[in-house]
Amino acid sequence: MPRIVVGGAGAIGASIAYHLALAGADDVVLVDRDTVGSGATSKAMGGVRQQFSTEAEVRLAQESIRFFEELGSPYFDQVGYLFLATTEAGLAELEARRQVQVGLGVPVQRLDPDAIAETAPGVTVADVVGGVFCAEDGVADPPAVTRELVRRAVELGVDLLERTALDEIEADVAVVACGPQSGEAAKRLGAEVPIRPLRRQLIETGPVPGLPEGLPMIVETETGFHFRRRGDRLILAMADARPRWGEEETVDESVLGDRLERLRARFPAVDDVEIARAWAGLYDMTSDAHPVIGWVGEGVYAACGFSGHGFMQSPAVGRAVAEELLNGHSGLDLTPYRPERLADGTGFEEEVVL
């Protein structure tokens, strides 16, 4: 068998290495220029959803949700994803997406304001006209899931090398799964991956007394503002009005007050709670917000550009990439994600990027 070196011990790389070993590959090395799960994975929101706008993304999410269900708590809590709409146009957008999702077998329900209040206790619905909810979705612990995948991979014979770059190890096949650093890693191997890093930030509140254990991920459709429970605190996020491209991971403190006010308006129980901390991380973005999966050079395979969705899609991607590398094909159709689409203009844009 060829020697396969997977670059990047985040969620995607860990899943690929694990599924390669699970499928019988006996010479797999997982490398990371830092440590396991220390990059973008360590800073992720941890949402796991199937509610995407395109069939290809929905199918990746469907394949992944079963793996998260098997992991269960404390790795994954199946509390659901609740999208709220405050305008009829927003509700129509949700319904159009719901039709696509339901048509593919995802159990997404349409809810009226009363049902929303019952599903998400404490959430204000005075301005809400309706929403959609999928009880199969939920929230997870990205670093813990990644460490578990790596533990399983090593147990199956994968060699783990931390503080090692992908181009430092001899390989028959090099897999670029380095998240925001994938462009640089590919270039060192003589290949090119059309991605660029986008800075995003998350905010954590102090303790919130009486948080419902089953609180879903709450997403405002019109604004993109969203929040989830993590222990006795809430994690909140929202895209910047102007995208901040580049590798600098600094927090923009000028928006913290606005985000806290949005949270207080949607979830009044936090009225006396303040921000405890904030951090920034990077999305590895493509022009259409879909990943690049496939060969990008002689002996160089890419699995990157997940545009903020890598963790939640990592189980399906890991299995599909392993199948393709070992068998030449995958049971999951990877055609929509080939790198050529970005060059020939056949890309298709994902609308739900949080």
C-alpha positions in Angstrom: 0.0 0.0 0.0 1.2 3.6 -0.6 2.4 5.7 2.3 -0.3 8.3 2.9 0.7 11.4 4.9 -2.2 13.5 6.1 -1.3 17.1 6.9 -3.4 18.8 9.6 -4.6 17.1 12.8 -7.8 19.1 13.1 -11.2 17.6 12.6 -10.9 16.9 8.9 -7.3 15.5 9.0 -8.1 13.4 12.0 -11.2 11.9 10.4 -9.3 11.1 7.2 -6.5 9.3 9.1 -9.0 7.4 11.2 -11.1 6.2 8.3 -8.0 5.3 6.3 -6.9 3.0 9.1 -10.4 1.7 9.6 -10.4 0.7 5.9 -7.2 -1.2 6.3 -4.5 1.3 5.2 -1.3 0.2 7.0 1.1 3.1 6.3 -0.7 6.3 7.4 1.0 9.2 9.1 -0.9 12.2 10.6 1.2 15.3 11.0 0.5 18.8 12.4 2.7 21.8 12.5 1.5 22.3 16.0 -0.5 19.9 18.1 -3.7 17.8 17.7 -6.8 20.1 17.4 -4.9 23.2 18.1 -5.8 25.2 15.1 -9.2 26.3 13.8 -10.8 23.3 15.4 -9.9 24.5 18.8 -11.8 27.8 18.2 -14.9 26.4 16.5 -18.5 27.1 17.5 -19.2 23.3 17.5 -22.6 23.4 15.7 -23.6 20.3 13.8 -26.5 20.8 11.4 -28.0 19.4 8.2 -29.9 22.6 7.3 -27.9 23.8 4.3 -29.2 25.3 1.0 -27.7 22.9 -1.5 -28.2 19.2 -2.0 -24.4 18.5 -1.9 -23.9 20.1 1.5 -27.1 18.5 2.9 -25.8 15.0 1.9 -22.4 15.6 3.6 -24.2 16.7 6.7 -26.6 13.7 6.6 -23.7 11.3 6.4 -21.9 13.0 9.3 -24.9 13.3 11.7 -25.0 9.5 12.2 -21.4 9.4 13.4 -22.1 12.2 15.9 -25.1 10.4 17.2 -23.0 7.3 17.8 -20.5 9.4 19.7 -23.2 10.9 21.9 -22.6 12.9 25.0 -20.3 14.5 26.2 -19.0 14.7 22.6 -22.3 15.6 21.0 -25.6 16.9 22.4 -28.5 16.5 20.1 -30.4 19.6 21.1 -31.4 20.7 17.6 -31.0 23.8 15.4 -33.7 26.5 15.4 -33.7 29.1 12.7 -35.9 32.1 13.5 -37.4 34.6 11.0 -38.6 38.0 11.8 -39.9 38.9 8.3 -42.1 37.1 5.8 -39.3 37.2 3.3 -37.0 35.5 5.8 -39.6 32.9 6.5 -40.1 32.2 2.8 -36.3 31.7 2.5 -36.4 29.2 5.4 -39.3 27.4 3.8 -37.6 27.1 0.4 -34.6 25.6 2.1 -36.7 23.3 4.2 -38.3 21.9 1.1 -34.9 20.9 -0.2 -33.9 19.4 3.1 -37.1 17.5 3.6 -36.9 16.2 0.1 -33.6 14.7 0.9 -34.9 13.1 4.1 -33.9 15.6 6.7 -36.7 16.0 9.4 -37.0 19.7 9.5 -40.2 21.1 11.0 -41.8 24.4 10.4 -42.8 26.1 13.7 -45.0 29.0 14.6 -44.0 31.5 17.3 -45.8 29.6 20.1 -44.1 26.3 19.1 -40.8 28.2 19.0 -41.3 29.5 22.6 -42.0 26.0 23.7 -39.0 24.5 21.9 -36.6 27.2 23.1 -37.7 28.4 26.6 -36.5 31.9 27.4 -36.2 33.0 23.7 -38.2 36.1 22.9 -40.6 35.5 20.0 -42.5 38.9 20.0 -41.0 39.9 16.7 -40.8 36.3 15.3 -43.2 35.3 12.5 -42.0 31.7 12.3 -39.1 29.4 12.0 -37.7 25.9 11.3 -36.3 23.3 13.6 -34.4 20.0 13.1 -34.2 18.0 16.3 -31.4 15.7 14.8 -29.0 18.6 14.7 -27.1 19.8 17.8 -23.8 21.0 19.3 -20.5 19.3 20.0 -17.1 19.7 21.5 -14.7 20.0 18.5 -11.4 19.6 20.3 -12.7 16.6 22.2 -14.1 14.9 19.1 -10.9 15.5 17.3 -8.8 14.0 20.1 -11.1 11.0 20.2 -10.7 10.5 16.4 -6.9 10.7 16.7 -6.9 8.3 19.7 -8.8 5.8 17.6 -6.6 6.3 14.6 -3.4 5.8 16.6 -4.9 2.7 18.2 -5.4 1.3 14.6 -1.8 2.0 13.7 -1.6 5.5 12.4 1.7 7.3 13.2 1.1 10.7 14.8 3.8 13.4 14.4 3.1 16.8 16.0 5.1 19.9 15.4 5.9 18.5 11.9 5.1 20.1 8.5 3.5 18.1 5.7 6.4 18.7 3.4 8.9 17.3 5.9 7.7 13.7 5.6 8.3 11.5 2.6 4.9 10.4 1.1 3.5 8.6 -1.9 0.3 10.6 -1.3 0.2 13.9 0.6 -3.3 15.0 1.8 -3.6 18.7 2.4 -6.1 19.1 5.2 -4.5 22.1 6.9 -7.5 24.4 7.2 -6.6 28.0 6.7 -2.9 27.1 6.1 -3.8 24.7 3.3 -2.9 27.1 0.5 0.6 27.5 1.9 1.0 23.8 2.6 -0.1 22.9 -1.0 2.3 25.5 -2.5 5.2 23.8 -0.7 4.3 20.6 -2.4 4.1 22.3 -5.8 0.3 22.5 -6.0 -2.3 25.2 -5.7 -5.5 25.4 -3.6 -7.7 28.4 -4.2 -8.6 29.2 -0.6 -8.1 32.2 1.6 -8.4 32.7 5.4 -11.3 34.7 6.8 -11.2 35.9 10.4 -14.3 35.2 12.5 -14.8 35.7 16.2 -16.8 34.1 19.0 -17.9 35.5 22.4 -18.6 33.8 25.6 -20.8 35.1 28.4 -20.3 34.7 32.1 -22.4 32.1 33.9 -26.2 32.3 33.1 -28.3 31.0 35.9 -31.0 28.5 35.0 -30.0 27.8 31.4 -32.2 25.1 29.9 -30.1 22.0 29.3 -31.9 21.3 26.0 -31.5 24.8 24.6 -31.1 24.5 20.8 -28.6 26.4 18.7 -30.6 29.6 18.0 -30.0 31.4 14.6 -31.6 34.6 13.4 -32.2 34.3 9.7 -32.1 37.9 8.8 -29.0 38.9 10.8 -27.1 35.6 11.1 -26.7 36.2 14.8 -26.6 32.9 16.6 -25.9 31.4 20.0 -25.6 28.1 21.9 -25.3 26.8 25.4 -21.9 25.5 26.5 -22.1 24.4 30.2 -23.6 27.3 32.2 -22.6 29.9 29.6 -23.6 31.0 26.1 -21.4 31.2 23.1 -22.5 33.8 20.5 -21.3 34.8 17.0 -22.2 36.9 14.0 -20.5 37.6 10.7 -18.7 41.0 10.5 -20.4 43.7 8.4 -17.2 43.8 6.4 -15.3 40.5 5.9 -11.9 40.6 7.5 -9.6 38.6 5.3 -6.1 37.5 6.4 -4.4 35.3 9.0 -4.4 37.8 11.9 -6.5 36.4 14.7 -7.2 39.5 16.8 -10.6 40.3 18.4 -12.5 43.3 17.2 -13.7 44.7 20.6 -15.8 47.4 18.9 -18.6 44.9 18.2 -18.8 43.2 21.6 -21.4 45.6 22.9 -23.6 45.2 19.9 -23.4 41.4 20.2 -24.3 41.4 23.8 -27.3 43.7 23.2 -28.5 41.4 20.5 -28.3 38.5 22.9 -30.2 40.4 25.6 -32.9 41.2 23.1 -33.3 37.6 22.0 -32.7 35.9 25.4 -33.6 38.3 28.3 -32.4 35.9 31.0 -28.9 37.3 30.3 -29.8 40.9 31.2 -27.3 41.1 34.1 -24.7 38.9 32.4 -21.5 40.3 31.0 -19.0 39.1 28.4 -16.4 36.8 30.0 -14.0 36.4 27.0 -13.8 36.6 23.2 -11.5 34.9 20.7 -10.9 34.9 16.9 -10.2 32.1 14.5 -10.0 31.5 10.8 -12.3 30.0 8.2 -10.7 28.5 5.1 -12.9 30.0 2.5 -13.5 29.2 -1.2 -15.2 31.5 -3.6 -18.5 29.5 -3.4 -18.2 28.5 0.2 -17.9 24.8 -0.7 -14.8 22.7 0.0 -12.1 21.6 -2.4 -11.8 17.8 -2.3 -9.7 16.0 -4.9 -6.4 15.8 -6.6 -4.5 19.1 -7.0 -1.2 17.8 -8.1 0.9 14.7 -8.7 0.5 12.7 -5.4 -1.2 15.7 -3.7 -4.8 15.5 -2.6 -6.7 18.3 -1.0 -9.5 18.3 1.5 -9.9 21.9 2.7 -11.8 25.1 2.1 -14.7 24.1 4.2 -15.7 27.7 4.9 -16.7 27.2 8.5 -18.4 23.8 8.0 -15.4 21.4 8.3 -16.0 20.1 11.8 -19.6 19.3 11.3 -18.9 17.6 7.9 -15.6 15.8 9.0 -17.1 12.3 9.6 -18.5 12.0 6.1 -15.5 13.7 4.4 -13.1 11.4 6.3 -14.8 8.3 5.1 -15.3 9.5 1.5 -11.7 10.6 1.1 -10.4 7.4 2.6 -12.5 5.4 0.1 -11.3 7.4 -2.8 -7.7 7.2 -1.9 -7.8 3.5 -1.3 -10.3 2.4 -4.0 -10.3 5.1 -6.6 -13.9 6.0 -5.9 -16.2 6.8 -3.0 -19.8 5.8 -2.0 -20.4 9.6 -1.5 -20.4 11.7 -4.6 -17.5 14.1 -4.4 -18.0 15.5 -7.9 -19.5 18.8 -6.7 -16.3 19.6 -4.7 -13.6 19.1 -7.3 -11.1 22.0 -7.6 -11.7 22.4 -11.3 -15.2 24.0 -10.7 -13.5 27.1 -9.3 -11.5 27.5 -12.4 -14.1 26.8 -15.0 -17.0 28.8 -13.3 -19.2 25.8 -12.5 -19.2 26.5 -8.8 -22.5 26.7 -6.9 -22.8 29.0 -3.9 -23.8 27.8 -0.4 -26.2 30.4 1.1 -26.1 29.3 4.8 -22.6 30.3 6.0 -22.8 31.3 9.7 
